[in-house]
Amino acid sequence: MFKYEETFNPSFLKKPSGGIPAPLPDDAAVTMAYVPFQQHPVLYDDTMAGLCAGTIFPELDKPFLGGGAQK
């Protein structure tokens, strides 16, 4: 019988006897992803602004504010 707990503990998280994980686990799930193409991307006019932001696309510039979760 399938154990529900094993869903959250797949084999690739377990260390084999050699200590080096296999490149692809036997129970790897098949997945699909949808990644839309950028339509008419806007670029930074200033090269240094893009370099400082870590991206040349202003819409991908998401600075880390470090606030954390508020309780």
PQR file of N, CA, C, O and H, with PARSE charges and radii, in Angstrom:
ATOM      1  N   MET A   1       0.844  -1.182   0.000 -0.4000 1.5000
ATOM      2  CA  MET A   1       0.000   0.000   0.000 -0.0000 2.0000
ATOM      3  C   MET A   1       0.892   1.248   0.000  0.5500 1.7000
ATOM      4  O   MET A   1       1.931   1.269   0.659 -0.5500 1.4000
ATOM      5  N   PHE A   2       0.489   2.277  -0.732 -0.4000 1.5000
ATOM      6  CA  PHE A   2       1.252   3.514  -0.835 -0.0000 2.0000
ATOM      7  C   PHE A   2       1.145   4.309   0.461  0.5500 1.7000
ATOM      8  O   PHE A   2       0.055   4.493   1.003 -0.5500 1.4000
ATOM      9  H   PHE A   2      -0.356   2.260  -1.267  0.4000 1.0000
ATOM     10  N   LYS A   3       2.278   4.771   0.944 -0.4000 1.5000
ATOM     11  CA  LYS A   3       2.284   5.574   2.169 -0.0000 2.0000
ATOM     12  C   LYS A   3       2.206   7.052   1.804  0.5500 1.7000
ATOM     13  O   LYS A   3       3.011   7.548   1.015 -0.5500 1.4000
ATOM     14  H   LYS A   3       3.164   4.621   0.504  0.4000 1.0000
ATOM     15  N   TYR A   4       1.240   7.745   2.377 -0.4000 1.5000
ATOM     16  CA  TYR A   4       1.035   9.162   2.105 -0.0000 2.0000
ATOM     17  C   TYR A   4       2.265   9.985   2.476  0.5500 1.7000
ATOM     18  O   TYR A   4       2.566  10.971   1.803 -0.5500 1.4000
ATOM     19  H   TYR A   4       0.586   7.343   3.017  0.4000 1.0000
ATOM     20  N   GLU A   5       2.979   9.602   3.530 -0.4000 1.5000
ATOM     21  CA  GLU A   5       4.153  10.343   3.981 -0.0000 2.0000
ATOM     22  C   GLU A   5       5.247  10.347   2.920  0.5500 1.7000
ATOM     23  O   GLU A   5       6.020  11.302   2.842 -0.5500 1.4000
ATOM     24  H   GLU A   5       2.735   8.801   4.077  0.4000 1.0000
ATOM     25  N   GLU A   6       5.330   9.290   2.094 -0.4000 1.5000
ATOM     26  CA  GLU A   6       6.372   9.206   1.083 -0.0000 2.0000
ATOM     27  C   GLU A   6       6.209  10.271  -0.001  0.5500 1.7000
ATOM     28  O   GLU A   6       7.166  10.569  -0.715 -0.5500 1.4000
ATOM     29  H   GLU A   6       4.702   8.514   2.157  0.4000 1.0000
ATOM     30  N   THR A   7       5.014  10.848  -0.135 -0.4000 1.5000
ATOM     31  CA  THR A   7       4.790  11.909  -1.102 -0.0000 2.0000
ATOM     32  C   THR A   7       5.679  13.105  -0.782  0.5500 1.7000
ATOM     33  O   THR A   7       6.156  13.784  -1.691 -0.5500 1.4000
ATOM     34  H   THR A   7       4.236  10.605   0.446  0.4000 1.0000
ATOM     35  N   PHE A   8       5.903  13.363   0.488 -0.4000 1.5000
ATOM     36  CA  PHE A   8       6.686  14.508   0.915 -0.0000 2.0000
ATOM     37  C   PHE A   8       8.128  14.143   1.252  0.5500 1.7000
ATOM     38  O   PHE A   8       8.867  14.978   1.774 -0.5500 1.4000
ATOM     39  H   PHE A   8       5.516  12.811   1.227  0.4000 1.0000
ATOM     40  N   ASN A   9       8.532  12.933   0.967 -0.4000 1.5000
ATOM     41  CA  ASN A   9       9.890  12.490   1.245 -0.0000 2.0000
ATOM     42  C   ASN A   9      10.390  11.652   0.065  0.5500 1.7000
ATOM     43  O   ASN A   9      10.654  10.461   0.226 -0.5500 1.4000
ATOM     44  H   ASN A   9       7.932  12.255   0.544  0.4000 1.0000
ATOM     45  N   PRO A  10      10.525  12.266  -1.134 -0.5600 1.5000
ATOM     46  CA  PRO A  10      10.943  11.506  -2.305  0.2800 2.0000
ATOM     47  C   PRO A  10      12.371  11.011  -2.178  0.5500 1.7000
ATOM     48  O   PRO A  10      13.143  11.503  -1.355 -0.5500 1.4000
ATOM     49  N   SER A  11      12.708  10.047  -2.992 -0.4000 1.5000
ATOM     50  CA  SER A  11      14.010   9.396  -2.881 -0.0000 2.0000
ATOM     51  C   SER A  11      15.174  10.336  -3.146  0.5500 1.7000
ATOM     52  O   SER A  11      16.264  10.113  -2.618 -0.5500 1.4000
ATOM     53  H   SER A  11      12.081   9.647  -3.660  0.4000 1.0000
ATOM     54  N   PHE A  12      14.983  11.391  -3.955 -0.4000 1.5000
ATOM     55  CA  PHE A  12      16.119  12.261  -4.236 -0.0000 2.0000
ATOM     56  C   PHE A  12      16.521  13.098  -3.031  0.5500 1.7000
ATOM     57  O   PHE A  12      17.586  13.714  -3.043 -0.5500 1.4000
ATOM     58  H   PHE A  12      14.098  11.573  -4.384  0.4000 1.0000
ATOM     59  N   LEU A  13      15.685  13.133  -1.979 -0.4000 1.5000
ATOM     60  CA  LEU A  13      16.063  13.817  -0.751 -0.0000 2.0000
ATOM     61  C   LEU A  13      16.812  12.905   0.209  0.5500 1.7000
ATOM     62  O   LEU A  13      17.423  13.372   1.170 -0.5500 1.4000
ATOM     63  H   LEU A  13      14.819  12.632  -1.970  0.4000 1.0000
ATOM     64  N   LYS A  14      16.763  11.608  -0.053 -0.4000 1.5000
ATOM     65  CA  LYS A  14      17.455  10.636   0.794 -0.0000 2.0000
ATOM     66  C   LYS A  14      18.848  10.397   0.232  0.5500 1.7000
ATOM     67  O   LYS A  14      19.018  10.294  -0.983 -0.5500 1.4000
ATOM     68  H   LYS A  14      16.266  11.229  -0.834  0.4000 1.0000
ATOM     69  N   LYS A  15      19.837  10.310   1.099 -0.4000 1.5000
ATOM     70  CA  LYS A  15      21.194  10.058   0.644 -0.0000 2.0000
ATOM     71  C   LYS A  15      21.372   8.558   0.404  0.5500 1.7000
ATOM     72  O   LYS A  15      21.047   7.752   1.275 -0.5500 1.4000
ATOM     73  H   LYS A  15      19.699  10.394   2.085  0.4000 1.0000
ATOM     74  N   PRO A  16      21.881   8.180  -0.766 -0.5600 1.5000
ATOM     75  CA  PRO A  16      22.185   6.775  -0.972  0.2800 2.0000
ATOM     76  C   PRO A  16      23.399   6.368  -0.142  0.5500 1.7000
ATOM     77  O   PRO A  16      24.041   7.215   0.480 -0.5500 1.4000
ATOM     78  N   SER A  17      23.702   5.116  -0.132 -0.4000 1.5000
ATOM     79  CA  SER A  17      24.793   4.620   0.713 -0.0000 2.0000
ATOM     80  C   SER A  17      26.127   5.277   0.371  0.5500 1.7000
ATOM     81  O   SER A  17      26.983   5.413   1.245 -0.5500 1.4000
ATOM     82  H   SER A  17      23.180   4.428  -0.638  0.4000 1.0000
ATOM     83  N   GLY A  18      26.321   5.689  -0.890 -0.4000 1.5000
ATOM     84  CA  GLY A  18      27.579   6.316  -1.278 -0.0000 2.0000
ATOM     85  C   GLY A  18      27.669   7.785  -0.908  0.5500 1.7000
ATOM     86  O   GLY A  18      28.764   8.346  -0.910 -0.5500 1.4000
ATOM     87  H   GLY A  18      25.625   5.579  -1.600  0.4000 1.0000
ATOM     88  N   GLY A  19      26.551   8.423  -0.591 -0.4000 1.5000
ATOM     89  CA  GLY A  19      26.562   9.821  -0.211 -0.0000 2.0000
ATOM     90  C   GLY A  19      26.404  10.779  -1.383  0.5500 1.7000
ATOM     91  O   GLY A  19      26.161  11.968  -1.172 -0.5500 1.4000
ATOM     92  H   GLY A  19      25.661   7.967  -0.590  0.4000 1.0000
ATOM     93  N   ILE A  20      26.537  10.287  -2.623 -0.4000 1.5000
ATOM     94  CA  ILE A  20      26.379  11.153  -3.798 -0.0000 2.0000
ATOM     95  C   ILE A  20      25.039  10.819  -4.442  0.5500 1.7000
ATOM     96  O   ILE A  20      24.809   9.669  -4.817 -0.5500 1.4000
ATOM     97  H   ILE A  20      26.734   9.321  -2.794  0.4000 1.0000
ATOM     98  N   PRO A  21      24.146  11.806  -4.578 -0.5600 1.5000
ATOM     99  CA  PRO A  21      22.833  11.511  -5.162  0.2800 2.0000
ATOM    100  C   PRO A  21      22.928  11.159  -6.646  0.5500 1.7000
ATOM    101  O   PRO A  21      23.830  11.617  -7.348 -0.5500 1.4000
ATOM    102  N   ALA A  22      21.998  10.353  -7.105 -0.4000 1.5000
ATOM    103  CA  ALA A  22      21.933   9.981  -8.514 -0.0000 2.0000
ATOM    104  C   ALA A  22      21.526  11.207  -9.331  0.5500 1.7000
ATOM    105  O   ALA A  22      20.835  12.083  -8.811 -0.5500 1.4000
ATOM    106  H   ALA A  22      21.265   9.982  -6.536  0.4000 1.0000
ATOM    107  N   PRO A  23      21.940  11.290 -10.603 -0.5600 1.5000
ATOM    108  CA  PRO A  23      21.599  12.461 -11.402  0.2800 2.0000
ATOM    109  C   PRO A  23      20.094  12.643 -11.611  0.5500 1.7000
ATOM    110  O   PRO A  23      19.618  13.777 -11.645 -0.5500 1.4000
ATOM    111  N   LEU A  24      19.346  11.569 -11.750 -0.4000 1.5000
ATOM    112  CA  LEU A  24      17.900  11.643 -11.909 -0.0000 2.0000
ATOM    113  C   LEU A  24      17.279  10.496 -11.129  0.5500 1.7000
ATOM    114  O   LEU A  24      17.544   9.334 -11.433 -0.5500 1.4000
ATOM    115  H   LEU A  24      19.733  10.647 -11.722  0.4000 1.0000
ATOM    116  N   PRO A  25      16.468  10.794 -10.141 -0.5600 1.5000
ATOM    117  CA  PRO A  25      15.866   9.733  -9.332  0.2800 2.0000
ATOM    118  C   PRO A  25      14.876   8.902 -10.137  0.5500 1.7000
ATOM    119  O   PRO A  25      14.299   9.376 -11.116 -0.5500 1.4000
ATOM    120  N   ASP A  26      14.689   7.661  -9.713 -0.4000 1.5000
ATOM    121  CA  ASP A  26      13.761   6.763 -10.390 -0.0000 2.0000
ATOM    122  C   ASP A  26      12.321   7.239 -10.289  0.5500 1.7000
ATOM    123  O   ASP A  26      11.523   6.977 -11.189 -0.5500 1.4000
ATOM    124  H   ASP A  26      15.158   7.275  -8.919  0.4000 1.0000
ATOM    125  N   ASP A  27      11.974   7.936  -9.209 -0.4000 1.5000
ATOM    126  CA  ASP A  27      10.590   8.364  -9.018 -0.0000 2.0000
ATOM    127  C   ASP A  27      10.369   9.844  -9.372  0.5500 1.7000
ATOM    128  O   ASP A  27       9.464  10.485  -8.838 -0.5500 1.4000
ATOM    129  H   ASP A  27      12.623   8.149  -8.478  0.4000 1.0000
ATOM    130  N   ALA A  28      11.206  10.383 -10.280 -0.4000 1.5000
ATOM    131  CA  ALA A  28      11.055  11.785 -10.682 -0.0000 2.0000
ATOM    132  C   ALA A  28       9.720  11.976 -11.399  0.5500 1.7000
ATOM    133  O   ALA A  28       9.337  11.169 -12.246 -0.5500 1.4000
ATOM    134  H   ALA A  28      11.942   9.863 -10.714  0.4000 1.0000
ATOM    135  N   ALA A  29       9.031  13.037 -11.057 -0.4000 1.5000
ATOM    136  CA  ALA A  29       7.729  13.319 -11.643 -0.0000 2.0000
ATOM    137  C   ALA A  29       7.891  14.050 -12.978  0.5500 1.7000
ATOM    138  O   ALA A  29       8.780  14.886 -13.140 -0.5500 1.4000
ATOM    139  H   ALA A  29       9.343  13.693 -10.369  0.4000 1.0000
ATOM    140  N   VAL A  30       7.020  13.720 -13.922 -0.4000 1.5000
ATOM    141  CA  VAL A  30       6.991  14.426 -15.193 -0.0000 2.0000
ATOM    142  C   VAL A  30       6.249  15.736 -14.974  0.5500 1.7000
ATOM    143  O   VAL A  30       5.165  15.746 -14.390 -0.5500 1.4000
ATOM    144  H   VAL A  30       6.298  13.041 -13.790  0.4000 1.0000
ATOM    145  N   THR A  31       6.821  16.833 -15.435 -0.4000 1.5000
ATOM    146  CA  THR A  31       6.193  18.136 -15.222 -0.0000 2.0000
ATOM    147  C   THR A  31       6.091  18.900 -16.540  0.5500 1.7000
ATOM    148  O   THR A  31       6.741  18.562 -17.529 -0.5500 1.4000
ATOM    149  H   THR A  31       7.701  16.825 -15.909  0.4000 1.0000
ATOM    150  N   MET A  32       5.267  19.925 -16.524 -0.4000 1.5000
ATOM    151  CA  MET A  32       5.128  20.820 -17.668 -0.0000 2.0000
ATOM    152  C   MET A  32       5.205  22.248 -17.147  0.5500 1.7000
ATOM    153  O   MET A  32       4.787  22.534 -16.025 -0.5500 1.4000
ATOM    154  H   MET A  32       4.739  20.199 -15.721  0.4000 1.0000
ATOM    155  N   ALA A  33       5.733  23.124 -17.956 -0.4000 1.5000
ATOM    156  CA  ALA A  33       5.815  24.525 -17.569 -0.0000 2.0000
ATOM    157  C   ALA A  33       5.348  25.394 -18.727  0.5500 1.7000
ATOM    158  O   ALA A  33       5.570  25.067 -19.893 -0.5500 1.4000
ATOM    159  H   ALA A  33       6.073  22.892 -18.867  0.4000 1.0000
ATOM    160  N   TYR A  34       4.709  26.487 -18.399 -0.4000 1.5000
ATOM    161  CA  TYR A  34       4.312  27.465 -19.401 -0.0000 2.0000
ATOM    162  C   TYR A  34       5.085  28.740 -19.132  0.5500 1.7000
ATOM    163  O   TYR A  34       4.919  29.368 -18.086 -0.5500 1.4000
ATOM    164  H   TYR A  34       4.528  26.752 -17.452  0.4000 1.0000
ATOM    165  N   VAL A  35       5.923  29.116 -20.068 -0.4000 1.5000
ATOM    166  CA  VAL A  35       6.724  30.327 -19.931 -0.0000 2.0000
ATOM    167  C   VAL A  35       6.430  31.201 -21.149  0.5500 1.7000
ATOM    168  O   VAL A  35       6.916  30.918 -22.244 -0.5500 1.4000
ATOM    169  H   VAL A  35       6.058  28.605 -20.917  0.4000 1.0000
ATOM    170  N   PRO A  36       5.641  32.256 -20.967 -0.5600 1.5000
ATOM    171  CA  PRO A  36       5.293  33.091 -22.116  0.2800 2.0000
ATOM    172  C   PRO A  36       6.490  33.912 -22.606  0.5500 1.7000
ATOM    173  O   PRO A  36       7.363  34.289 -21.825 -0.5500 1.4000
ATOM    174  N   PHE A  37       6.511  34.173 -23.888 -0.4000 1.5000
ATOM    175  CA  PHE A  37       7.542  35.028 -24.455 -0.0000 2.0000
ATOM    176  C   PHE A  37       7.270  36.473 -24.075  0.5500 1.7000
ATOM    177  O   PHE A  37       6.120  36.881 -23.916 -0.5500 1.4000
ATOM    178  H   PHE A  37       5.802  33.867 -24.523  0.4000 1.0000
ATOM    179  N   GLN A  38       8.344  37.245 -23.930 -0.4000 1.5000
ATOM    180  CA  GLN A  38       8.176  38.657 -23.647 -0.0000 2.0000
ATOM    181  C   GLN A  38       7.751  39.361 -24.928  0.5500 1.7000
ATOM    182  O   GLN A  38       8.376  39.192 -25.975 -0.5500 1.4000
ATOM    183  H   GLN A  38       9.279  36.914 -24.059  0.4000 1.0000
ATOM    184  N   GLN A  39       6.706  40.137 -24.840 -0.4000 1.5000
ATOM    185  CA  GLN A  39       6.221  40.892 -25.981 -0.0000 2.0000
ATOM    186  C   GLN A  39       6.784  42.300 -25.917  0.5500 1.7000
ATOM    187  O   GLN A  39       6.488  43.041 -24.980 -0.5500 1.4000
ATOM    188  H   GLN A  39       6.199  40.274 -23.989  0.4000 1.0000
ATOM    189  N   HIS A  40       7.582  42.677 -26.887 -0.4000 1.5000
ATOM    190  CA  HIS A  40       8.175  44.011 -26.977 -0.0000 2.0000
ATOM    191  C   HIS A  40       8.823  44.429 -25.653  0.5500 1.7000
ATOM    192  O   HIS A  40       8.368  45.370 -25.002 -0.5500 1.4000
ATOM    193  H   HIS A  40       7.823  42.075 -27.648  0.4000 1.0000
ATOM    194  N   PRO A  41       9.883  43.727 -25.264 -0.5600 1.5000
ATOM    195  CA  PRO A  41      10.495  44.061 -23.964  0.2800 2.0000
ATOM    196  C   PRO A  41      11.083  45.467 -23.951  0.5500 1.7000
ATOM    197  O   PRO A  41      11.675  45.925 -24.928 -0.5500 1.4000
ATOM    198  N   VAL A  42      10.905  46.125 -22.834 -0.4000 1.5000
ATOM    199  CA  VAL A  42      11.484  47.446 -22.603 -0.0000 2.0000
ATOM    200  C   VAL A  42      12.836  47.232 -21.931  0.5500 1.7000
ATOM    201  O   VAL A  42      12.950  46.443 -20.993 -0.5500 1.4000
ATOM    202  H   VAL A  42      10.424  45.752 -22.040  0.4000 1.0000
ATOM    203  N   LEU A  43      13.850  47.931 -22.408 -0.4000 1.5000
ATOM    204  CA  LEU A  43      15.185  47.811 -21.844 -0.0000 2.0000
ATOM    205  C   LEU A  43      15.547  49.098 -21.116  0.5500 1.7000
ATOM    206  O   LEU A  43      15.026  50.171 -21.420 -0.5500 1.4000
ATOM    207  H   LEU A  43      13.757  48.572 -23.170  0.4000 1.0000
ATOM    208  N   TYR A  44      16.451  48.966 -20.148 -0.4000 1.5000
ATOM    209  CA  TYR A  44      16.964  50.159 -19.477 -0.0000 2.0000
ATOM    210  C   TYR A  44      17.699  51.022 -20.496  0.5500 1.7000
ATOM    211  O   TYR A  44      18.440  50.506 -21.333 -0.5500 1.4000
ATOM    212  H   TYR A  44      16.874  48.094 -19.902  0.4000 1.0000
ATOM    213  N   ASP A  45      17.494  52.335 -20.425 -0.4000 1.5000
ATOM    214  CA  ASP A  45      18.218  53.260 -21.304 -0.0000 2.0000
ATOM    215  C   ASP A  45      19.663  53.392 -20.853  0.5500 1.7000
ATOM    216  O   ASP A  45      20.575  53.521 -21.670 -0.5500 1.4000
ATOM    217  H   ASP A  45      16.892  52.754 -19.746  0.4000 1.0000
ATOM    218  N   ASP A  46      19.857  53.356 -19.547 -0.4000 1.5000
ATOM    219  CA  ASP A  46      21.185  53.507 -18.962 -0.0000 2.0000
ATOM    220  C   ASP A  46      21.774  52.123 -18.676  0.5500 1.7000
ATOM    221  O   ASP A  46      21.190  51.335 -17.932 -0.5500 1.4000
ATOM    222  H   ASP A  46      19.116  53.250 -18.884  0.4000 1.0000
ATOM    223  N   THR A  47      22.921  51.840 -19.266 -0.4000 1.5000
ATOM    224  CA  THR A  47      23.561  50.537 -19.079 -0.0000 2.0000
ATOM    225  C   THR A  47      23.910  50.288 -17.617  0.5500 1.7000
ATOM    226  O   THR A  47      23.755  49.166 -17.135 -0.5500 1.4000
ATOM    227  H   THR A  47      23.395  52.481 -19.871  0.4000 1.0000
ATOM    228  N   MET A  48      24.368  51.291 -16.913 -0.4000 1.5000
ATOM    229  CA  MET A  48      24.753  51.127 -15.507 -0.0000 2.0000
ATOM    230  C   MET A  48      23.542  50.840 -14.631  0.5500 1.7000
ATOM    231  O   MET A  48      23.658  50.110 -13.646 -0.5500 1.4000
ATOM    232  H   MET A  48      24.493  52.203 -17.305  0.4000 1.0000
ATOM    233  N   ALA A  49      22.386  51.397 -14.964 -0.4000 1.5000
ATOM    234  CA  ALA A  49      21.175  51.110 -14.186 -0.0000 2.0000
ATOM    235  C   ALA A  49      20.833  49.628 -14.288  0.5500 1.7000
ATOM    236  O   ALA A  49      20.472  48.995 -13.297 -0.5500 1.4000
ATOM    237  H   ALA A  49      22.291  51.990 -15.764  0.4000 1.0000
ATOM    238  N   GLY A  50      20.950  49.085 -15.493 -0.4000 1.5000
ATOM    239  CA  GLY A  50      20.700  47.658 -15.681 -0.0000 2.0000
ATOM    240  C   GLY A  50      21.723  46.800 -14.966  0.5500 1.7000
ATOM    241  O   GLY A  50      21.380  45.768 -14.388 -0.5500 1.4000
ATOM    242  H   GLY A  50      21.243  49.600 -16.298  0.4000 1.0000
ATOM    243  N   LEU A  51      22.980  47.221 -15.002 -0.4000 1.5000
ATOM    244  CA  LEU A  51      24.040  46.471 -14.317 -0.0000 2.0000
ATOM    245  C   LEU A  51      23.812  46.469 -12.811  0.5500 1.7000
ATOM    246  O   LEU A  51      23.975  45.438 -12.159 -0.5500 1.4000
ATOM    247  H   LEU A  51      23.258  48.058 -15.472  0.4000 1.0000
ATOM    248  N   CYS A  52      23.439  47.610 -12.261 -0.4000 1.5000
ATOM    249  CA  CYS A  52      23.187  47.701 -10.819 -0.0000 2.0000
ATOM    250  C   CYS A  52      21.945  46.911 -10.408  0.5500 1.7000
ATOM    251  O   CYS A  52      21.889  46.359  -9.309 -0.5500 1.4000
ATOM    252  H   CYS A  52      23.306  48.448 -12.791  0.4000 1.0000
ATOM    253  N   ALA A  53      20.952  46.861 -11.293 -0.4000 1.5000
ATOM    254  CA  ALA A  53      19.718  46.131 -10.993 -0.0000 2.0000
ATOM    255  C   ALA A  53      19.881  44.631 -11.197  0.5500 1.7000
ATOM    256  O   ALA A  53      19.095  43.848 -10.665 -0.5500 1.4000
ATOM    257  H   ALA A  53      20.997  47.309 -12.186  0.4000 1.0000
ATOM    258  N   GLY A  54      20.892  44.219 -11.964 -0.4000 1.5000
ATOM    259  CA  GLY A  54      21.103  42.803 -12.225 -0.0000 2.0000
ATOM    260  C   GLY A  54      20.262  42.281 -13.376  0.5500 1.7000
ATOM    261  O   GLY A  54      20.212  41.073 -13.606 -0.5500 1.4000
ATOM    262  H   GLY A  54      21.530  44.856 -12.397  0.4000 1.0000
ATOM    263  N   THR A  55      19.599  43.176 -14.104 -0.4000 1.5000
ATOM    264  CA  THR A  55      18.799  42.804 -15.267 -0.0000 2.0000
ATOM    265  C   THR A  55      18.686  44.007 -16.187  0.5500 1.7000
ATOM    266  O   THR A  55      18.711  45.151 -15.734 -0.5500 1.4000
ATOM    267  H   THR A  55      19.640  44.157 -13.917  0.4000 1.0000
ATOM    268  N   ILE A  56      18.560  43.744 -17.476 -0.4000 1.5000
ATOM    269  CA  ILE A  56      18.381  44.853 -18.411 -0.0000 2.0000
ATOM    270  C   ILE A  56      16.903  45.154 -18.634  0.5500 1.7000
ATOM    271  O   ILE A  56      16.560  46.096 -19.349 -0.5500 1.4000
ATOM    272  H   ILE A  56      18.539  42.814 -17.844  0.4000 1.0000
ATOM    273  N   PHE A  57      16.029  44.358 -18.025 -0.4000 1.5000
ATOM    274  CA  PHE A  57      14.586  44.536 -18.179 -0.0000 2.0000
ATOM    275  C   PHE A  57      14.001  45.182 -16.918  0.5500 1.7000
ATOM    276  O   PHE A  57      14.004  44.550 -15.862 -0.5500 1.4000
ATOM    277  H   PHE A  57      16.307  43.592 -17.444  0.4000 1.0000
ATOM    278  N   PRO A  58      13.505  46.406 -16.995 -0.5600 1.5000
ATOM    279  CA  PRO A  58      12.958  47.081 -15.814  0.2800 2.0000
ATOM    280  C   PRO A  58      11.804  46.313 -15.163  0.5500 1.7000
ATOM    281  O   PRO A  58      11.640  46.374 -13.945 -0.5500 1.4000
ATOM    282  N   GLU A  59      11.006  45.596 -15.950 -0.4000 1.5000
ATOM    283  CA  GLU A  59       9.875  44.866 -15.363 -0.0000 2.0000
ATOM    284  C   GLU A  59      10.327  43.692 -14.502  0.5500 1.7000
ATOM    285  O   GLU A  59       9.548  43.184 -13.695 -0.5500 1.4000
ATOM    286  H   GLU A  59      11.139  45.547 -16.940  0.4000 1.0000
ATOM    287  N   LEU A  60      11.571  43.256 -14.660 -0.4000 1.5000
ATOM    288  CA  LEU A  60      12.105  42.177 -13.828 -0.0000 2.0000
ATOM    289  C   LEU A  60      12.903  42.700 -12.641  0.5500 1.7000
ATOM    290  O   LEU A  60      13.412  41.918 -11.839 -0.5500 1.4000
ATOM    291  H   LEU A  60      12.204  43.669 -15.315  0.4000 1.0000
ATOM    292  N   ASP A  61      13.010  43.998 -12.529 -0.4000 1.5000
ATOM    293  CA  ASP A  61      13.753  44.607 -11.427 -0.0000 2.0000
ATOM    294  C   ASP A  61      12.878  44.589 -10.173  0.5500 1.7000
ATOM    295  O   ASP A  61      12.021  45.453  -9.987 -0.5500 1.4000
ATOM    296  H   ASP A  61      12.596  44.634 -13.181  0.4000 1.0000
ATOM    297  N   LYS A  62      13.104  43.612  -9.336 -0.4000 1.5000
ATOM    298  CA  LYS A  62      12.334  43.439  -8.090 -0.0000 2.0000
ATOM    299  C   LYS A  62      13.313  43.496  -6.925  0.5500 1.7000
ATOM    300  O   LYS A  62      13.819  42.456  -6.504 -0.5500 1.4000
ATOM    301  H   LYS A  62      13.800  42.910  -9.487  0.4000 1.0000
ATOM    302  N   PRO A  63      13.590  44.675  -6.396 -0.5600 1.5000
ATOM    303  CA  PRO A  63      14.566  44.783  -5.313  0.2800 2.0000
ATOM    304  C   PRO A  63      14.116  44.056  -4.050  0.5500 1.7000
ATOM    305  O   PRO A  63      12.932  44.042  -3.712 -0.5500 1.4000
ATOM    306  N   PHE A  64      15.071  43.458  -3.368 -0.4000 1.5000
ATOM    307  CA  PHE A  64      14.811  42.777  -2.111 -0.0000 2.0000
ATOM    308  C   PHE A  64      14.782  43.819  -1.004  0.5500 1.7000
ATOM    309  O   PHE A  64      15.771  44.513  -0.770 -0.5500 1.4000
ATOM    310  H   PHE A  64      16.032  43.469  -3.643  0.4000 1.0000
ATOM    311  N   LEU A  65      13.657  43.924  -0.331 -0.4000 1.5000
ATOM    312  CA  LEU A  65      13.513  44.923   0.724 -0.0000 2.0000
ATOM    313  C   LEU A  65      13.824  44.373   2.104  0.5500 1.7000
ATOM    314  O   LEU A  65      14.049  45.138   3.042 -0.5500 1.4000
ATOM    315  H   LEU A  65      12.854  43.360  -0.521  0.4000 1.0000
ATOM    316  N   GLY A  66      13.839  43.044   2.238 -0.4000 1.5000
ATOM    317  CA  GLY A  66      14.256  42.430   3.489 -0.0000 2.0000
ATOM    318  C   GLY A  66      13.316  42.645   4.657  0.5500 1.7000
ATOM    319  O   GLY A  66      13.753  42.596   5.807 -0.5500 1.4000
ATOM    320  H   GLY A  66      13.657  42.422   1.476  0.4000 1.0000
ATOM    321  N   GLY A  67      12.043  42.881   4.402 -0.4000 1.5000
ATOM    322  CA  GLY A  67      11.098  43.132   5.484 -0.0000 2.0000
ATOM    323  C   GLY A  67      10.693  41.868   6.230  0.5500 1.7000
ATOM    324  O   GLY A  67      10.429  41.914   7.432 -0.5500 1.4000
ATOM    325  H   GLY A  67      11.688  42.921   3.468  0.4000 1.0000
ATOM    326  N   GLY A  68      10.642  40.757   5.536 -0.4000 1.5000
ATOM    327  CA  GLY A  68      10.219  39.518   6.171 -0.0000 2.0000
ATOM    328  C   GLY A  68       8.724  39.496   6.413  0.5500 1.7000
ATOM    329  O   GLY A  68       8.013  40.452   6.103 -0.5500 1.4000
ATOM    330  H   GLY A  68      10.856  40.720   4.560  0.4000 1.0000
ATOM    331  N   ALA A  69       8.269  38.414   6.961 -0.4000 1.5000
ATOM    332  CA  ALA A  69       6.840  38.246   7.247 -0.0000 2.0000
ATOM    333  C   ALA A  69       6.458  39.054   8.483  0.5500 1.7000
ATOM    334  O   ALA A  69       7.143  39.008   9.504 -0.5500 1.4000
ATOM    335  H   ALA A  69       8.847  37.638   7.213  0.4000 1.0000
ATOM    336  N   GLN A  70       5.389  39.773   8.379 -0.4000 1.5000
ATOM    337  CA  GLN A  70       4.893  40.560   9.511 -0.0000 2.0000
ATOM    338  C   GLN A  70       3.844  39.746  10.262  0.5500 1.7000
ATOM    339  O   GLN A  70       2.932  39.185   9.655 -0.5500 1.4000
ATOM    340  H   GLN A  70       4.833  39.811   7.549  0.4000 1.0000
ATOM    341  N   LYS A  71       3.978  39.687  11.570 -0.4000 1.5000
ATOM    342  CA  LYS A  71       3.013  38.933  12.377 -0.0000 2.0000
ATOM    343  C   LYS A  71       2.176  39.865  13.216  0.5500 1.7000
ATOM    344  O   LYS A  71       1.308  39.412  13.962 -0.5500 1.4000
ATOM    345  H   LYS A  71       4.719  40.144  12.063  0.4000 1.0000
TER
END
